Amino acid sequence: MNGIYLQKLKINMCGIAGLIAKDTSMVNLHKLKQMTDMIAHRGPDGEGHYISADGQVGLGHRRLSIIDLSHEADQPMHYLGRYSIVFNGEIYNYIELREILMKQSYVFKTESDTEVLMALYDRDKENCLQLLDGMFAFALFDNQSKQIFMARDRFGEKPFFYSYKKDEYFLFGSEMKCLWAGGIQKEVNNKMLYNYIAFGSLENPNNESESFYENCIKLPHSHYAKLDTETFTLDIQSYYDINWRQVDYSISEQEAKDQFCDLFTTSVKRRLRSDVSVGSSLSGGLDSSLIVCLINSIKKGTSQQQETFSAIFPGFKKNEQAFIEIVANANNVKANYIEPNENELVNQISKLFWHQEEPFGSASIYAQYKVMQLAKERGVTVLLDGQGADEILAGYHPFFNSYFNELKKGDTKTYKYQYQKYLELHANNEINGIQKKSISDQVRDVSKGLVRPAKRLKMGLKQLYNPVFNKDFYQAYSKEVFETPGHTFSTLNESLYDSTFHYGLQVLLRYADRNSMAHSREVRLPFLSHELVDFLFSLPNHFKIHEGWTKWIMRSSFAHILPKEIGWRKDKIGYEPPQKNWMDNAELKNMIKEQRRILVAKNILSPKILNADVMSEDATSSIDKSWIHWMSSFTVT
């Protein structure tokens, strides 16, 4: 392979960066190494860099060893004297794909999924993406066609950021800080910042590629990009979507259960493939508990003892330790616990901000961060997790609104029966009360076009009588209001689709990726097998919500291995710490006040905000969203 190839090894997977430029003086090993050094936490087991013979293409990689621990699997990896790749993630069905390719005369030097991906690309080009079951972000340079092919997985488990200036340069990386290290100016996107502080918006639902920073673009999930290094043109295309309107009403209950069991079991088995230790993140909820129970069933008869990792909060109403112990005892697992607290949060919040890069509005992110830290301390590299189940199986209780909207319009008799069962089941649910439409949902029911004006009016009145923003900042950005969707749509499938593909899941996946990679851990999500997702979207609603039960098909299909106390839980709790109590911490309040002073000094917030008390309340308060004011502050540092 022609070109410069530099490899430094310690013992190869989860951090990539690249620099492509017309001016070859911009592409050098020093700058490339600066970019990969910024994400050393993503890959502590090795680093590698490559510059093409023409000097236009530079690829960098940081490796976390998961599959094929030999140096043969190091990256950037080369194939057929033509392709060079940096790859982040896992192809779970690579063994099956490898066997097919070998029968077609492809030869492999390693046991890695990365080499299989390059052979598959050689055979199918961009159509190779249709065959992958995995989480991934990668960039592949074809030295013959002089094209860079880049892609991101279907649901957005792995990140890919880039900065592009036509006819000049293209930089990319697993994290934003790669771009800044490569020379891109760090500049806050004030439109995003305004919508976050005003309404808690973490994404622009009308532009999924937009981030909280200018010149820092996200390659959307389920998309690929082609960059021609001779013409420097960039072409971005979608390669995966779901038709949520296409439902199979002919499937029987038993057929649905059998197929769900087969698909989910296959997904879990594939995600257990690893040359390092694999454990599970266990919250005590239905999703993570099912994964632990199924792994125990799969491993039955072996000497392997499963390890779980959980955050607990003794004395807190929503502490799930009792449920975690039920699962642990029923499956003979080695349960590991950590107790995050507000003092640790104060000490580690700067580091958490640095890893997350973009705002977050809840301390639950810190709880997840600590669970990943615990796994690192116990020497477990890979964790299976239940994320994604709520979005595809209607696990969040606000989905009831969409479900009943659809029933009421189509089948009045069934609606009355199902709604009554729902009221009976959740009458005494102290965690998730009976769902009522928010004012935003009511406005949306009248007309979606009224949502944005209504939000502007509400914020305008608040700004008039109790100003939050600096006057000039408000005037500059108050017209840039996002029409943030809610859970209420005319049909359940439409609501699930929006939550899975457009607004919601990607933020959660970002939290998980950054928190796990902060500690060089890898998180795998069995519920996000695309074959399973495709199947679930094809099912009629009554398999998802039935007689007040969310995730009905999952509960009923695996009732034989789930403890009854878990399988038929009525309440839904996230990874929730005692945030309200934490907010009473004096040092934490002082930190919030200091962050407000910074925002005022930068002419973002009104000076009057400095006179407001830091109240111990959650981020849903309409009076003083102190968490949002505080969490947003790091974006302007």
N, C-alpha and C positions, 0 to 999 in steps of 0.2 A: 504494500500500500504506500503510494507516494505521499509526501507531506511530512510535517513535523508531528511526532507522536510521543507524548511525555506521560509516563506512568509512575506514580509513587504508591507503594503498597504497604499495608500493615497486615493484613491477613489474607460484593462490589455492589445501592440500588435506588436511593430515594431522593436524589437532588440533581437537577439538570440545569444547565445554563448554556447560552450560545451567543455569538456575536458574528453577524454577517454584514459586510460592508463593501461598497464599490471601491472606496479608498482603502487599499490593503494596509496602510499604515495604522488604521484603527484596530486592526485585528492582530493582537499579539498575545503571547503566553502570559505576560505579566498582568494585563487587564483581565484575561480569561480566568486566571487564578484568583484575582481579587473577587470576581463574581462567584466562583465556587467556594471560596473561603467564607463568604457570608452565609452559606447554607451548610457548613461543615456538620452542624447538628443533625442534618437529614441523612448524612452518610459518613459515619465516623470510621468505617472499615477500609476506606481507600479513596483515592482520587485519581482522575485521569483527564488529559487534555489533548486535543488534536486540532491541527490547522491544516487545511487542504493545500495541495501543491500550488494552486493559483493564489493562495494567500487571502482569499475572500471569506472563507468559512472557518469559524472557530467553534469547537464543541467542547463543553466541560461537564464533568460528572463527579458526584460524591456518592459513594456506595455504602449501602447497608446490606450486609450479606444475609440472604434469606434462602435462595435456592442455588445450588452449585457454588460451594464456597471456594472452589479452586480459582487460581489466578486466570485461568482460561476464560472465565466469565467476566473479567474486568471490562470496564467501559472507559471511553468510547470503544465500541466493538465494530469490527469490520467484517465484511462478508463478500465473497466472490470477486474480490479485488475491485469492487464497484461501490458498495454501500458502507456508510459509516453512521452509527446511531448513538444517541444518548436516550436512555429509557428510564422512566420512573413508574414503578407499580408492579403489578403481577398479572400474568395471563394464566388464569386458573385451569384452562383446558389445553394447556400447551402440550401435555403428554399425548393426548388424542391427536392434536394437529401435527405433532412431530412424526407420529407413526404414519399418518397419511402422506406427509411430504417425503418421508424416507422411501415409501413405495413408489414415489414419482421421481426417484433418483437424486433427491437433495441429500447432501452429506453434512453432518454436524460434528464439530470438534468439541462441543460442550454439552452439558445437560441443562443449559439455561433456557428460559422462555424468551430471552432477548434474541437469541440466534434464530429461534423458530419464527419469531415475528419478522425478521429480515427476510428469511426464506419465503414466508407467506406473502410478504410485500413484493418480492421478486416475481412471484407467480401471479398475483392478483391485483397488484398496485392498490389503489384506494379501496377496492372492494374487499380487501383483507379484513377491514374493520367489522364487516358483517359477521365474521366467523369468530370473533374474540369474545370470550367470557372473561371479563377482567376489569380492573381499575388501572388506568394508565394515562400518562402524558409523555409524548416522545417527539423527537425531531430526528429525521432520517435524511442524510445527504446522499443523493444519487450523483456520483461523480461523472456519470456518462451523460445524463440529461441536464446536469447542472441545476437540479431542483432540490429544494428542501421540502420534505413532506412532514407535516406536523399534525398531531391529532390528540384529542382528549376523550376520555371514556364517556359512556352514554349518560351518566347521571352526575358527573362532576366530582367524583371521589378524589381525583388527583388534579392539582392546579397547574395552570400554564398561563403566565403573564408575558406580555410582549410590548415593545415600543417600536414603532415603525415610522420612518420618514422616507417617502417615495424618492427613489433614485439615489438614496444615501445609505441608510442603514436599517437593520432589523436586529434587535436584541431580544432575548427571551430568557426566562428563568422560572424555577419552581416557586419562587417567592419574589415579591416586589423589590426587596432589598438587593437582589441580583442586578436589577436594572440600575438602581442608584449607584451601586458599586461600579457598574459599567460606564458611568458618566451621564446618565439621564438625571435631569434635575428633579429633586423631590418637591413637588408642588401640589398643595391640597386642592381637591375638586370641591369648590365651595357650594355648588349646587347640591351635591350629595351630602355635604356637611349640614346645610340648611335643613334638608328633608329629614336627616337623622335627628338633629336637635329638636326640630319642631314636631315631628310625627313618629320618631323612632324607626324610620325606614332604613333598612340595612342594604337594600338593593334598589336599583332602578328597574321596575318591572317592564318598562318600555325599551330598555336597552341593557340586556344581560351582560354585555361586554364592558360596561362602564364600572370603574372602581372609584375609590375615594381619593385617587390621585390622578392628576393630569398626566398625559403621556404614559399611562400605565394601563394597558388594556387586557381584559381577560378573553382568552379564546373560549367561546361558549362550550359548555358540555355538549356532547354528541355532534361535534363539528370537527372538520379537518381543514387545514390550510396548506396551500402550495405557494412557495416563494421561488420565482425564477431568478437565479443569481446573475443572469446576464441582462435581462430587461428590468429586473427589480420590481416586477409586478406581483401583487399579492392577491390570491383568490381564496375565499373562505366559503365552504359548503357544509350543509347539514347532511349527516349520513344516517340518522336514526330518529324516529318519531313514533307515536302511538295514535291510532284512531280511536279515541275514547268513546265515540258514538257506536262503534261496532261491537255488539254484545251477542253472545251465544246463549239464547234462551232455551235451547234444546238440551243442554247438558243436565244430567241428573245429579242429585245430591251426592250419591256415592261416587259417581265419575269425577265430580269436582273434588271431593275429598282425596280420592286416590291420586289424582293428578297433582294436587297441591302437595301431598306427602312426598311423592316421587321427586318433584322438582326441587322442593326445599331440602330434602335429604341429599340430593346430588349436589346442590349448591354448597351445603355445609361440608360435605366430604371433599370437594375440590378446594375449599378454602382452608382445609386442614393440611394441605400439601406444603411441606416446608422441611428444610434441613436444620432448623433451629426450633427451640421450644415454643409451643403455642398454648395460650391460655384464653380466658374470656373475661370481658368486662361485664360485671353482673350488678344491675341496679336493683333487682327485686321485682321489676315489672315483668309483664308477660313476654315481651320480645326477647330480652336477654336471657330470661329464665328458660324459654323454649330451646334456645341454642345450647345452653349448658346441659339440659336434659337430653337433647338429641345427641350431643357429643358423647355423653355417658352411654347412651344406647349403642352408638356406633363402636365405641371402644370396649364394650362389655366383653369380658373374657381375656382382656389384655392386662398387663401389669402396670400400664400407664395410669397415673393419677392426675386428673384434671385440676388445674389451678384457676381460681377466680379472683378478681380484683374489684373492690367496691369502696365507695365513699359512704361513710355513715355519720350521723349527727345526733348523738345521744341526747335525749331530752326534748328534741324538736318534734312537733306534731307529725311532720311528714318524713320522719326518719324511717327508712325501709329495712332496717337491719333484721327485723323479725321475719320478713318475707325472704330476705337473702339467706337467712339461716335455714329456712324450710327447704329451699332449693339445694343448698349445700349439703344438708343432712340426707336428703333423699337421693343424692347422686354421689355421695362419698368423695367430695372434692376437697381440696385444700383451699380454704377460703382465706384471702388476705384482705385486711381492712385498713383504711386510713381515715383520719378524722380532721379534715380541713377546718381551719378556724380563721377568724378575722385578723389576728395578729400576724399569722403567716401570710395572709393576703396582702397586708400592708407592706410586708417585707419583699414580696415577690411580684407586686403588681407591675412594676416597670418592666420586669423580664417578661411577664405575660403579655403586656402591650407589644413589646418588641417582636415576640413570636406571632401574635395574631395579626399585626399590621393594620387591620381595619377595625372599626368600632364593634363593640358587643355590649348589650344592654342588660346582662344578667350575670350574677356571680356563679351561676351553674357552670360557666365555662371554666372557672377556677377549680371547681370540684373535679371536673373531667381531667384537667391538667394534673391534679394531684394523683388521680388514679393511674395515669400514665407514668408518673414519677415512681409510684409504688411498684409497677410492673418492672421498671428498669432496675430498681433496687433488688428485686427478687430474681433478676436474670431471665425474664420472659420477654422475648423479642416481638412476638406476634400476638395480637388479641383479636378475637372475634367479637362482634358487637351487634346489637339489634337495631341500629339506626336504619331508617327507611321504611320500617313496617307501618308506622303511623300514617304515612303519606299514601301508601298503596293499599292499606287495609282499613282505612277510615278509623284510625285509633284516637284521633283528637275529637273531643266531644263537640266542638263547634260544627263538625261535619254532619251532626244530626239535623241541623237546619236545612242543608242542601238535600239530605235524604227525604225529609218530610215535605219540603217544597215540591220535589218530584212526585212523591206519592199522592199528595193532595190534588195535584193537577191531573193525574192519570188514573188513580184508582181510589176513590173516596172511601170505600168500605175497608180496604186494606190499610189505608192511612189511619182511619179511626182506631182500628185494632192495634196496629203497630205503635201508634202514639200513646195509647192507653197503657200498653205493656211497658213502654219506655218510662212513663210517669210512675208506674208502680215500682219498677226496678230501681229507679234512682231517687225515689222520694226522700230517702234518708242518707243520700250520698253527701257527706260533709265536705268532700274534696272537690267534686265536680257537680255543681248544682244543675237544676233543670235549665237547659239552654234557652236563652232569650236573644232575640236579634238586637245587635247593637244599633245605635243611631246611624252609623255608617252603612250597616247592612240594610236598614230600612230605607235610607236614601238611595242606595244602589238598586233596591227593588223597584223604586219609582222610575229611576233612570240612571244608568251608569254615568251618563254625562254630567250628572249633578254632583258627583262625589268630589271632583277637584274644586269646583267653585265653593262647595260647602266647607271644605277644609281651609280654603283661603279665607273665607269669611270668619270662621272660628278663630284662626290664628290672627287675623287682622284685628278683631275685637280684643283679643288678649294683649296684642302688641300696643293697642291704644290705651288700655286701662292699667295694664300691668306688664310693661315691656320686658321681653326676654332678650331681644336682639338689639344690637347697635342699629341706629336708625338707617344709616347708609347701607349696611349689610342687608337689612331687611328689604329695603327698596330694591336692591340689586337682585335679590334671589327669591323673593316671596311669590313671584309669578311662576317659578319653576317647580310647582308642586307635583309630586308623583301621584298618580291614581293607584295607590296601593290596593291590590285586591284583598278580599277577605275570604273566609271559608264558605260564604253563602253564595251559591250559584243555583241556577234553575235545575240542575241535575247533580247527583252525587259524583258521577264519573268526571264531569267537568271540573268539579271542585278538587277532586283527587289529582286530576291531571295538572291543574294549575299549581297545586302545592308541591307536586313531584318535579315538574319540569320548568316552572317559571318563577315561583316566589315561595321560598321557604326552605326546601331541602338543601339547596346549594349553600345557604348560610350555615346550616348545621354541619354539612360536610366540611366546610372550611374550618370550623372550630375543631372538628375531630382531627383533620389532617395536621393543623398547626400544633395542637396539643400533643398528639402522638409523636410527631417529628421533633418537637422540642426536646423530647427524651429519647430520640432515635428508636422509637417503637413503631410498629406497623399495625394499622387497624383494618380488618377485613369485614365486609358487610354482606352476609349471606342473603338478606332480603333484597339486595340489589342485583341479583342475577337477572339479566334482561329477559331470559326465558320465563322466569317466574313472574316478573312484572307484566310482560305481555299477556300471560295467562290470566292474571288477576284482573286486569282491565277488561278482559273479555267476559268476565262473570257477571251475572245479574246482581243487582244491589242486595238482594236478600241473603246472599252468601257473605256479604261484608258486614251488614248491620241487620240484626234479627232480634225482635222482641226486646229491644233496648240494649242488646249486647253488641259492642263493637268487635271487629275482627272475628266474626262468628266462625268462619270456616277454619281459621287457625285453632281456635279454642276446641272446636268439636273434632277436628282431624287428629289432634295430638292429645286428646283427653286421656289416652292410655299411658302417657309418660309424664304429663304435667301434674304436679300436686294440685289437688282440687282447690286449695286456698289460693293458688296462683292462677290456674287456668280460668277460674270463674270470679276473678276480682272485678269489682264494679268501678273502682276508682282509678284514675289515671294521674300519675305523678311523674313529672320530669325529673331530671337530675337536679333536684332543688335543695339548696342549702338554706339555712335560716338567715336569709339576706336582710330582713327587717331588723333582726337583732344585731347583725354585724354593723349595720348603719349607725348604731348608737356608739360605736367605738370612737373615742375622741380623736385619735390620730387619723383615723379614716376621714372624719369630718374635716379636719384641718387640711388633709390632702385635697379634698373636694373644693374647699375654699380657695386653695392655692391655684387649682386648675381653672377655677372661675376667673381669678385675677389674670391669668394668662390669656384666657379667651377675651376678656375685656380689653386688655392691653393690645391685642391683635385686632381690635375693632370688630369683633364677631358678636359678643354679648353686650347687652346694655349695662352701664355702670350700676344701675339700680339692682341688678341681680346680686351685687355684693352685700346688699342690706338684707337679703332674704336668708332665713334660717336654713341650715342643712337639716332637713327633716328625715326621720327614720321611716321611710315609706318606699314602696316598690315602684318600679318604673312605669306602672300603669296610671299613676296619679296624674290628674289633669291640672294640679296646682303647682307642684314643684318636682319636675322630673330630675331629681338630683343625680340619679345614676346615669341618665342620659347626658346631662351636662358634664359630668365627670368623665364618663367613658369616651365621650367624643373628643376630649381635650388632647389626647395623644396624637390626633391626626394633624395638629397644627404645630407640632414640635419639630 
